[in-house]
Amino acid sequence: CDTPQNAARLPKLLFSSIKKHLGQDFLTEAYVYGMMDHIYSTEFMAQVIKELEDVVDIVSIKEKDAAANHPTGFQFKKGEHPCFQYAKAIRETGANVLIGVNGGFQDPQELDGYIQSGSCDLIAMARGLFADDEYMEKCLTGRGEDIIPCIWCNKCHGTMTPPWISFCSVNPKLGIDPMLLHAIPAQVTPKKVAVIGGGPIGMRAALMAVQKGHNVTLFEKTSYLGGQLYHSDFVSFKWPLRDYKDWLKRQIEKSGVTVRLNTQATPEMIETERFEAVIAATGAVPNIPKFAQDAAGHLKEGLMTCLDVFGNENK
């Protein structure tokens, strides 16, 4: 494969055979990495695509390696997609193909901008659709802000041990036997429901309850919603978690859930206000080592947990 022409010989033979047997109108798509270090350059890849323009209709470009093609908050910055430089290289050859980009795309407004600017013709997406199976419906009805953000955890790629199950951190329906979903009644008698805890689980539970028609009050003992995800406001590579936390907060504001911050729910309060059901979502608490405990088992004076530090770095 010393030249683009030689590198294109095998795929050209393959795609030509497909076109011959299935017709020229049968769409063909080639997936390529934008570059492979020590193997080929972006310019070489673009020239290979130029050689295939008569037999390939769509070129879907992945990032330069597998890790970059499966973004996480650690190696992927929001709104920055290196694959566009690969798309540009193909454009500059004049190749008559539709160009798609792949890896870390979800925000519909952002995607629309790429299409309108001519940066690409198509955008490929997988994990974004796992995170929200109503993605297209929300786009078509102008509810892009309601799309559940993917947090790029990659758990939809399956577990590393048997039974190799795929699931989603933000879409509980993914990976669950469809029959189990029928265990949740479609219609219920509205109740007055208390949700204790304003972290991600408490907010999501409150949303699910209000969507079923219940009258929901959420109690949070701190001055903010988010629980353990609070740290995502202070750590740059945690932006996927921050997006998800902020989405939950926006949905709570729109849902009609009554939120009571700085309020620690008590049994007396629940009974006095005549709640008919309680969802306890009080979340995790720090596991304080023995040497850091006072006589009552609390954190010794002068010591801090990480949540105490975030937002108070100046101290």
C-alpha positions as CSV (number, residue, x, y, z in Angstrom):
1,C,0.0,0.0,0.0
2,D,2.8,2.4,-0.9
3,T,0.4,4.6,-3.0
4,P,-3.2,5.6,-2.6
5,Q,-4.0,3.7,-5.8
6,N,-2.6,0.5,-4.4
7,A,-4.3,1.0,-1.0
8,A,-7.6,1.5,-2.8
9,R,-7.4,-1.7,-5.0
10,L,-9.0,-4.1,-2.5
11,P,-11.9,-1.9,-1.3
12,K,-12.5,-0.8,-4.9
13,L,-12.8,-4.4,-6.0
14,L,-15.2,-5.1,-3.1
15,F,-17.5,-2.0,-3.6
16,S,-17.5,-2.5,-7.4
17,S,-18.7,-6.0,-6.9
18,I,-21.5,-4.8,-4.6
19,K,-22.6,-2.2,-7.2
20,K,-22.5,-4.7,-10.0
21,H,-24.7,-7.3,-8.2
22,L,-27.1,-4.9,-6.4
23,G,-27.2,-2.0,-8.8
24,Q,-25.7,1.5,-9.0
25,D,-28.4,2.9,-6.8
26,F,-27.5,0.6,-3.9
27,L,-25.9,2.9,-1.3
28,T,-22.4,1.9,-0.1
29,E,-20.6,3.3,2.9
30,A,-17.0,3.1,3.9
31,Y,-15.8,3.6,7.5
32,V,-12.3,5.0,7.8
33,Y,-10.0,6.4,10.5
34,G,-8.9,9.9,9.7
35,M,-5.3,8.9,10.2
36,M,-3.3,6.0,11.7
37,D,0.0,7.1,13.2
38,H,3.0,5.3,11.7
39,I,0.7,3.7,9.0
40,Y,-0.9,6.5,6.9
41,S,-1.4,10.2,7.1
42,T,-4.6,12.2,6.7
43,E,-3.6,13.3,3.2
44,F,-3.0,9.6,2.2
45,M,-6.4,8.6,3.6
46,A,-8.1,11.4,1.6
47,Q,-6.4,10.4,-1.6
48,V,-7.6,6.8,-1.1
49,I,-11.2,8.1,-0.7
50,K,-10.7,10.0,-4.0
51,E,-9.8,6.8,-5.7
52,L,-13.1,5.2,-4.4
53,E,-15.5,8.0,-5.4
54,D,-17.0,6.0,-8.2
55,V,-18.0,3.1,-6.0
56,V,-18.5,4.6,-2.5
57,D,-21.4,6.9,-1.8
58,I,-20.8,7.7,1.9
59,V,-17.6,8.0,3.8
60,S,-18.0,7.9,7.6
61,I,-14.9,9.2,9.3
62,K,-13.8,8.1,12.8
63,E,-11.1,9.6,14.9
64,K,-7.5,8.6,14.5
65,D,-7.7,5.7,17.0
66,A,-10.2,3.6,19.0
67,A,-9.8,5.6,22.2
68,A,-10.4,9.0,20.6
69,N,-13.3,7.5,18.7
70,H,-15.1,6.6,22.0
71,P,-14.9,9.9,23.8
72,T,-15.0,10.4,27.6
73,G,-14.7,13.5,29.6
74,F,-11.0,12.7,30.1
75,Q,-9.9,13.0,26.4
76,F,-12.7,14.8,24.7
77,K,-13.7,18.5,25.1
78,K,-17.2,19.5,24.4
79,G,-17.7,20.9,20.9
80,E,-14.2,19.9,19.7
81,H,-14.1,17.3,17.0
82,P,-10.8,16.6,15.4
83,C,-12.5,14.5,12.7
84,F,-13.5,17.7,10.9
85,Q,-9.9,18.2,9.8
86,Y,-10.2,14.8,8.2
87,A,-13.4,15.8,6.5
88,K,-11.8,18.9,5.2
89,A,-8.9,16.9,3.7
90,I,-11.4,14.8,1.8
91,R,-13.3,17.9,0.6
92,E,-10.0,19.4,-0.7
93,T,-9.5,16.4,-3.0
94,G,-12.8,17.1,-4.7
95,A,-14.0,13.6,-4.1
96,N,-17.6,13.1,-5.1
97,V,-18.8,11.4,-1.8
98,L,-21.0,12.3,1.1
99,I,-19.0,12.9,4.2
100,G,-20.1,11.7,7.6
101,V,-18.4,12.3,11.0
102,N,-18.5,9.9,13.9
103,G,-17.6,10.1,17.6
104,G,-19.0,12.1,20.5
105,F,-22.0,13.9,18.8
106,Q,-25.4,14.5,20.4
107,D,-26.4,18.1,20.9
108,P,-28.9,18.8,18.1
109,Q,-28.2,22.5,17.9
110,E,-24.5,21.9,17.6
111,L,-25.1,19.2,15.0
112,D,-27.3,21.5,12.9
113,G,-24.6,24.1,12.9
114,Y,-22.1,21.6,11.4
115,I,-24.5,20.6,8.6
116,Q,-25.5,24.2,7.8
117,S,-21.8,25.3,7.6
118,G,-21.0,22.5,5.2
119,S,-18.4,20.9,7.5
120,C,-20.0,17.6,6.7
121,D,-23.1,16.0,5.1
122,L,-24.0,13.5,7.7
123,I,-23.5,12.8,11.4
124,A,-23.3,9.3,12.9
125,M,-24.5,8.7,16.4
126,A,-24.9,5.6,18.6
127,R,-24.5,6.3,22.3
128,G,-26.6,9.4,22.1
129,L,-29.5,7.3,20.9
130,F,-29.0,4.8,23.7
131,A,-29.1,7.6,26.3
132,D,-32.5,8.8,24.9
133,D,-34.6,6.5,22.8
134,E,-36.9,9.5,22.1
135,Y,-34.1,11.5,20.6
136,M,-35.6,11.9,17.1
137,E,-39.1,12.6,18.4
138,K,-37.7,15.4,20.6
139,C,-35.8,16.9,17.8
140,L,-38.7,16.8,15.4
141,T,-41.0,18.4,18.0
142,G,-38.6,21.2,18.9
143,R,-37.7,19.8,22.3
144,G,-33.9,19.5,21.8
145,E,-33.3,20.9,25.3
146,D,-35.2,17.9,26.8
147,I,-32.8,15.3,25.3
148,I,-31.1,13.3,28.0
149,P,-27.3,13.9,27.8
150,C,-25.0,11.0,27.3
151,I,-22.3,11.0,29.9
152,W,-19.9,8.9,27.7
153,C,-19.5,6.2,30.3
154,N,-19.3,3.5,27.5
155,K,-21.3,1.0,29.6
156,C,-23.5,0.5,26.5
157,H,-20.4,-1.4,25.1
158,G,-21.2,-4.2,27.5
159,T,-19.7,-5.5,30.7
160,M,-16.2,-7.0,30.7
161,T,-17.4,-10.3,32.1
162,P,-20.3,-12.7,31.4
163,P,-23.2,-12.2,30.7
164,W,-21.8,-9.3,28.6
165,I,-24.8,-7.1,29.3
166,S,-25.0,-3.6,27.8
167,F,-26.8,-0.9,29.9
168,C,-27.0,2.8,30.1
169,S,-26.2,5.1,33.1
170,V,-28.9,7.6,32.2
171,N,-31.5,5.4,30.5
172,P,-32.7,2.7,32.8
173,K,-34.7,1.0,30.0
174,L,-31.6,0.0,28.0
175,G,-30.6,-3.5,28.8
176,I,-33.7,-4.4,30.7
177,D,-36.0,-7.2,29.7
178,P,-38.9,-5.4,28.0
179,M,-41.3,-7.5,30.0
180,L,-40.0,-5.8,33.2
181,L,-41.1,-2.5,31.9
182,H,-44.7,-3.7,32.0
183,A,-44.4,-4.0,35.8
184,I,-44.6,-0.2,35.9
185,P,-48.4,0.6,35.5
186,A,-49.3,2.9,32.7
187,Q,-52.0,4.6,34.8
188,V,-52.0,5.1,38.5
189,T,-54.1,6.8,41.2
190,P,-52.4,10.2,41.9
191,K,-50.8,10.3,45.3
192,K,-49.0,12.9,47.4
193,V,-45.3,11.8,47.2
194,A,-42.3,12.9,49.1
195,V,-38.8,12.4,47.6
196,I,-36.0,12.7,50.1
197,G,-32.8,13.7,48.5
198,G,-32.0,16.0,45.7
199,G,-29.1,14.1,44.1
200,P,-29.3,12.5,40.6
201,I,-31.4,9.5,41.8
202,G,-33.8,11.7,43.8
203,M,-34.3,14.1,40.9
204,R,-34.9,11.3,38.4
205,A,-37.3,9.5,40.8
206,A,-39.2,12.8,41.3
207,L,-39.5,13.2,37.5
208,M,-40.7,9.7,37.0
209,A,-43.3,10.1,39.7
210,V,-44.6,13.4,38.4
211,Q,-44.8,12.0,34.9
212,K,-47.2,9.4,36.3
213,G,-49.4,12.1,37.6
214,H,-48.4,12.2,41.2
215,N,-48.1,15.4,43.3
216,V,-44.4,15.4,44.2
217,T,-42.4,17.3,46.8
218,L,-38.6,16.9,46.8
219,F,-36.7,17.6,50.0
220,E,-33.0,18.5,49.9
221,K,-31.1,19.3,53.1
222,T,-28.4,21.4,51.3
223,S,-28.8,24.7,49.4
224,Y,-28.4,23.0,46.0
225,L,-29.6,20.1,43.8
226,G,-27.1,17.6,42.4
227,G,-25.9,15.6,45.4
228,Q,-22.6,13.9,44.7
229,L,-22.6,15.4,41.2
230,Y,-21.9,18.8,42.8
231,H,-18.2,18.2,42.2
232,S,-18.7,18.3,38.4
233,D,-19.0,22.1,38.6
234,F,-15.4,22.3,39.7
235,V,-13.5,19.6,37.7
236,S,-13.0,20.3,34.0
237,F,-13.1,16.7,32.7
238,K,-16.4,16.0,34.5
239,W,-18.4,18.1,32.1
240,P,-20.5,15.2,30.8
241,L,-21.7,14.7,34.4
242,R,-22.3,18.4,34.8
243,D,-24.4,18.4,31.6
244,Y,-26.5,15.5,33.0
245,K,-26.9,17.2,36.4
246,D,-27.9,20.5,34.8
247,W,-30.4,18.6,32.6
248,L,-32.0,17.1,35.6
249,K,-32.3,20.5,37.3
250,R,-33.9,22.0,34.2
251,Q,-36.4,19.1,34.0
252,I,-37.2,19.5,37.7
253,E,-37.9,23.2,37.1
254,K,-40.2,22.5,34.2
255,S,-42.0,19.5,35.7
256,G,-44.0,21.1,38.5
257,V,-42.1,19.2,41.3
258,T,-42.1,21.3,44.5
259,V,-38.5,21.7,45.6
260,R,-37.7,22.5,49.3
261,L,-34.0,23.2,49.7
262,N,-32.3,23.6,53.1
263,T,-34.9,21.2,54.5
264,Q,-34.1,17.9,56.1
265,A,-37.2,15.8,56.0
266,T,-38.3,14.1,59.3
267,P,-40.8,11.5,60.1
268,E,-42.9,14.1,61.9
269,M,-42.9,16.3,58.8
270,I,-43.9,13.5,56.5
271,E,-46.8,12.6,58.8
272,T,-47.9,16.1,59.5
273,E,-48.1,17.0,55.8
274,R,-49.9,13.7,55.1
275,F,-47.7,12.3,52.3
276,E,-49.0,9.0,51.0
277,A,-45.7,7.7,49.7
278,V,-42.1,8.3,50.3
279,I,-39.1,7.7,48.1
280,A,-35.8,7.7,50.0
281,A,-32.9,8.7,47.8
282,T,-30.5,10.0,50.5
283,G,-27.4,9.0,48.5
284,A,-24.0,8.1,49.7
285,V,-22.1,9.4,52.7
286,P,-18.4,9.6,53.2
287,N,-16.7,6.5,54.8
288,I,-14.7,8.3,57.4
289,P,-11.5,6.4,58.5
290,K,-11.2,5.7,62.2
291,F,-8.2,8.1,62.7
292,A,-10.4,11.0,61.3
293,Q,-13.3,10.4,63.6
294,D,-14.1,12.2,66.8
295,A,-15.6,10.5,69.9
296,A,-19.1,10.7,68.3
297,G,-17.9,9.1,65.1
298,H,-18.1,12.4,63.2
299,L,-15.3,14.0,61.1
300,K,-12.8,15.7,63.4
301,E,-12.7,19.4,63.5
302,G,-10.3,20.9,60.9
303,L,-10.6,17.9,58.5
304,M,-12.6,18.1,55.3
305,T,-14.2,15.8,52.7
306,C,-13.8,16.5,49.0
307,L,-17.3,18.0,48.8
308,D,-16.2,20.5,51.5
309,V,-13.3,21.6,49.4
310,F,-15.1,22.2,46.1
311,G,-16.1,25.9,45.9
312,N,-14.0,26.7,48.9
313,E,-10.5,26.3,47.4
314,N,-9.5,29.8,48.6
315,K,-9.7,28.5,52.2
